[in-house]
Amino acid sequence: MGNSLFKFLCGKFRRPTHGDEPQPLGPHGVTDATVGVSALAHDIFHFDITSQVPDRLSEYVVSSKKAQANWYKKLLDAWREAKPPPKTPEEASRLVIRTLKRHQKADVEGLLAFYGLPLPHTLSEIPAAPSSRPEGVKYELQTLPVDAKAVADGDTITVYVDTADPRESGNVPRGVHEAAIERAQARARKDYKKADALQKVIVDAGYRVISGPNNEETLARKYRIRLRGIDAPESSMPFGKEAKEELVKLVQGKCLKVYAYGDDRYGRCVGDIYCNGVYVQEKMLKKGLAWHYAAYDQRPELAKWEKEARAARIGLWVSSHPEKPWEWRKERRNGT
């Protein structure tokens, strides 16, 4: 696949140049801070071109070269599918562990040790997204990367889905398609007034033309997502700001998997959100930045995670009797 894949895999990493502060080099010739992720990315790229695995890997694992080649095939596919690809040692470790979970524990740990990546027992526990669609899910969304401004509060996000997605492609209104084409032509003529007017037509229809990092443009459908089963403090409530900031931290710049269970009375999609294998609702509950919304969702695991945060007096549970957001909203609707 040439140098483009290499840049895609490890463009964030580089060797020190003149003027950089000297740093110790790891076995792959990069700094200790980046050796794990960049070396793994480099070797995956190298395997894709040559079908060769690193020579020294056999010093760390017991399986044959043939078995090792099978690992790299799987890792190459997993890395390509990861959106975004791993950037930290922890993310790279989880990708390796998740991809090679059926292989010998000693080999997986040996591979991680070869790259200086964190071993399984040092990683905080993160649940994997369900391998099959959970019961009651009406549809599934794979979103484009989320903008921080799209997070309204601790339990609501606006996301966009590429209309090239099979679920979306057949449902785009003809007028939206035509407006997107005309907008591109107007921009090519530098008629930005016309282009802006057409963008408004597209936005009013529930879509948006989104520019990517290389100035490529994507026509995408807008969805407002209400996180199922939790209720975060409102922005002006105690811990409302912290809840929003935590949700931004979890999803900003990342592609999400949304299991949608239906719509609420405000037209929002009610769903479970997973981000790089992380179940977002679980994180929010365990950090004490959301209530279990038991009136609408009786899943016992949500109640358990809230109970654990209460017991640890984390987040909003530093108060013995924090105000419930649904009661706070009711009081304001009633003018009290």
Secondary structure, 3 states (H helix, E strand, C coil): CCHHHHHHHHCCCCCCCCCCCCCCECCCCCECCCHHHHHHHHHHHHHHHHCCCCHHHHHCCCCCHHHHHHHHHHHHHHHHHCCCCCCCHHHHHHHHHHHCCCCCHHHHHHHHHHCCCCCHHHCCCCCCCCCCCCCCCCEEEECCCECHHHEEECCEEEEEEECCCHHHHCCCCHHHHHHHHHHHHHHHCCCHHHHHHHHHHHHHCCEEEEECCCCCEEEEEEEEEEECCEECCCCCCCCHHHHHHHHHHHHECCCCEEEEEEECCCCCEEEEEEECCEEHHHHHHHCCCCEECCCCCCCHHHHHHHHHHHHHCCHHHHCCCCCCHHHHHHHHHCCC
